Amino acid sequence: MIGTGDTRETHQPSALDDMDLTGRMLIAMPGMSDPRFEQSLVFICAHSHEGAMGLVVNKMADDLKLADLLEQLDIEATPGARRLPVHFGGPVETGRGFVLHDAGYASSISTLKVSDGFSMTATLDILEDMASGAGPDAALIALGYAGWGPGQLEGEIGQNGWLICDADAKLVFGTRPEAKWADALGRLGISPLTLSAESGTA
């Protein structure tokens, strides 16, 4: 099962075990068996021998907006509150919120620095800051996440389930969600049309 944290399969060691994908992107290959990850682009927030955790950055969460979350959490929004959509971050803990943002912001409670350009915060104070018009300059709000057990992601990559590309702020924060998957492929010099044709060849 893709990205759900199901670790029941036995993992065989390989050269992929030494890679660290923290701060990079996974591009779902055509033919992804789990429809929740079809044409998905996943930002990896943490990756180690203990597993991996990432956020899908190109799928919406049922037309939810930041204002809806603030209302549900009884956080008062000021006229200067940020107006942002909410993304489907993955199938694990879908009631839990995460904010992927630029590294210029740090929560007063807890922020994970992912790389030089990205950080992630999962505490309420970042939403309170955004409700007041403050918070990070660039941000992506997600409900849920994608999780992999030890060796699971490496196995999926070894079976050609994912391609890997570098992440940057324009791709994550500045590109329309429906265009991100194709744009990420384009950075690898791959046309989505060609990739789809190749995947359908016997």
C-alpha positions as CSV (number, residue, x, y, z in Angstrom):
1,M,0.0,0.0,0.0
2,I,1.5,3.3,-1.1
3,G,2.4,5.9,1.5
4,T,0.2,4.7,4.3
5,G,2.7,3.6,6.9
6,D,1.9,-0.1,6.3
7,T,5.1,-1.8,7.2
8,R,4.1,-5.5,7.1
9,E,6.1,-6.3,3.9
10,T,9.7,-7.6,4.5
11,H,12.3,-5.1,3.2
12,Q,15.4,-6.4,1.4
13,P,18.5,-4.0,1.9
14,S,19.6,-2.2,-1.3
15,A,21.7,0.7,-2.4
16,L,18.6,2.9,-2.0
17,D,18.8,2.5,1.7
18,D,21.6,5.1,1.9
19,M,19.6,7.9,0.2
20,D,18.2,10.8,2.1
21,L,15.2,12.4,0.4
22,T,14.5,15.0,3.1
23,G,13.5,18.3,1.4
24,R,13.1,16.7,-2.1
25,M,10.0,15.8,-4.1
26,L,8.5,12.5,-5.2
27,I,6.6,12.4,-8.5
28,A,4.1,9.6,-8.8
29,M,4.6,7.4,-11.9
30,P,1.6,6.6,-14.2
31,G,-0.2,3.4,-13.1
32,M,0.0,4.3,-9.4
33,S,-2.1,1.6,-7.8
34,D,-3.5,3.9,-5.0
35,P,-5.9,6.4,-6.6
36,R,-5.2,8.8,-3.7
37,F,-1.7,9.2,-5.1
38,E,-2.4,9.3,-8.8
39,Q,-0.4,12.1,-10.4
40,S,0.6,13.3,-7.0
41,L,3.7,15.3,-6.0
42,V,4.9,14.7,-2.5
43,F,7.3,16.9,-0.5
44,I,9.4,14.8,1.8
45,C,9.6,16.4,5.3
46,A,11.6,13.7,7.0
47,H,13.5,10.6,5.8
48,S,15.7,8.2,7.7
49,H,16.2,4.5,8.4
50,E,13.1,4.7,10.6
51,G,10.9,5.6,7.6
52,A,9.7,8.7,5.8
53,M,7.0,11.4,6.1
54,G,5.8,13.8,3.4
55,L,3.0,16.0,2.3
56,V,1.1,15.9,-1.0
57,V,1.3,19.4,-2.4
58,N,-0.9,19.3,-5.5
59,K,-4.3,17.9,-4.3
60,M,-7.1,19.9,-2.7
61,A,-9.0,18.9,0.5
62,D,-12.7,19.2,-0.6
63,D,-12.6,22.9,-1.3
64,L,-11.6,23.7,2.3
65,K,-10.1,27.1,3.0
66,L,-8.0,28.4,5.8
67,A,-11.0,30.4,7.0
68,D,-12.9,27.1,7.4
69,L,-10.2,25.7,9.6
70,L,-10.0,28.8,11.7
71,E,-13.8,28.7,12.3
72,Q,-13.6,25.0,13.3
73,L,-10.8,25.8,15.7
74,D,-12.5,28.9,17.1
75,I,-9.6,31.1,16.0
76,E,-10.8,34.6,15.2
77,A,-9.7,35.9,11.8
78,T,-8.9,39.6,11.3
79,P,-9.5,41.4,8.1
80,G,-5.8,40.8,7.2
81,A,-6.1,37.1,7.6
82,R,-4.4,35.0,4.9
83,R,-6.7,33.5,2.2
84,L,-5.3,30.1,1.4
85,P,-6.8,26.8,0.2
86,V,-6.3,23.6,2.2
87,H,-4.5,20.6,0.6
88,F,-4.9,16.9,1.0
89,G,-1.6,16.1,2.6
90,G,-2.0,12.3,2.6
91,P,-4.1,9.5,4.0
92,V,-2.6,9.3,7.4
93,E,-4.2,11.3,10.3
94,T,-6.4,13.3,7.9
95,G,-7.8,15.3,10.8
96,R,-4.4,16.7,11.7
97,G,-3.1,19.9,10.1
98,F,0.4,20.7,8.8
99,V,1.8,23.9,7.4
100,L,4.7,23.7,5.0
101,H,6.3,27.1,4.7
102,D,9.4,29.1,4.0
103,A,12.3,29.0,6.4
104,G,11.9,32.6,7.4
105,Y,9.2,31.8,9.9
106,A,9.6,29.8,13.2
107,S,6.8,28.9,15.6
108,S,7.2,29.9,19.2
109,I,6.4,26.3,20.1
110,S,7.9,23.9,17.5
111,T,9.0,24.2,13.9
112,L,10.9,21.5,12.0
113,K,13.5,22.9,9.7
114,V,13.4,20.6,6.7
115,S,16.1,22.3,4.5
116,D,17.5,25.7,3.8
117,G,14.3,26.9,2.1
118,F,11.6,24.9,3.8
119,S,10.2,24.3,7.3
120,M,7.1,22.6,8.7
121,T,4.9,23.6,11.6
122,A,2.1,21.5,13.0
123,T,1.1,23.6,16.1
124,L,-1.9,26.0,16.4
125,D,0.2,29.1,16.9
126,I,1.1,29.3,13.2
127,L,-2.6,29.3,12.3
128,E,-3.2,32.0,14.9
129,D,-0.4,34.1,13.3
130,M,-1.9,33.6,9.8
131,A,-5.3,34.5,11.1
132,S,-3.9,37.9,12.2
133,G,-2.2,38.5,8.9
134,A,1.2,37.5,10.1
135,G,3.0,34.1,9.8
136,P,5.2,32.9,7.0
137,D,5.5,34.7,3.7
138,A,4.9,31.5,1.7
139,A,2.8,28.6,3.1
140,L,0.9,25.5,2.1
141,I,-1.7,24.1,4.5
142,A,-2.4,20.4,4.5
143,L,-4.6,17.9,6.3
144,G,-3.1,14.5,6.8
145,Y,0.2,13.2,5.6
146,A,1.9,10.3,3.7
147,G,3.9,8.0,5.8
148,W,6.3,5.1,5.1
149,G,7.8,2.5,7.4
150,P,11.5,1.5,7.4
151,G,12.6,0.7,3.9
152,Q,9.1,1.0,2.5
153,L,9.7,4.1,0.4
154,E,13.0,2.8,-0.9
155,G,11.2,-0.3,-2.0
156,E,8.5,1.7,-3.9
157,I,11.2,3.8,-5.6
158,G,13.1,0.6,-6.5
159,Q,9.9,-0.7,-8.2
160,N,9.6,2.5,-10.2
161,G,6.7,3.8,-8.3
162,W,8.2,7.3,-7.9
163,L,10.6,9.7,-9.6
164,I,12.6,12.1,-7.6
165,C,13.2,15.8,-8.2
166,D,14.5,18.8,-6.3
167,A,12.1,21.1,-4.5
168,D,12.0,24.9,-4.8
169,A,9.6,27.6,-3.6
170,K,8.1,28.3,-7.0
171,L,7.1,24.7,-7.6
172,V,5.7,24.2,-4.1
173,F,4.1,27.5,-3.4
174,G,3.8,29.4,-6.7
175,T,2.5,26.9,-9.2
176,R,-1.2,26.1,-9.6
177,P,-1.9,22.7,-8.0
178,E,-3.2,21.1,-11.2
179,A,0.1,22.1,-13.0
180,K,2.6,20.9,-10.4
181,W,2.9,17.3,-11.4
182,A,3.6,18.1,-15.1
183,D,6.0,20.9,-14.1
184,A,7.9,18.6,-11.8
185,L,8.3,16.1,-14.7
186,G,9.4,18.9,-17.0
187,R,12.2,19.7,-14.7
188,L,13.5,16.2,-15.3
189,G,13.1,16.7,-19.1
190,I,10.1,14.3,-19.2
191,S,6.9,15.0,-21.0
192,P,3.8,13.6,-19.2
193,L,2.4,12.5,-22.6
194,T,5.5,10.5,-23.4
195,L,5.6,9.0,-19.9
196,S,1.9,8.0,-20.1
197,A,2.5,6.4,-23.6
198,E,5.6,4.5,-22.3
199,S,3.7,3.2,-19.3
200,G,1.0,1.7,-21.5
201,T,3.4,-0.2,-23.7
202,A,3.5,-4.0,-23.2
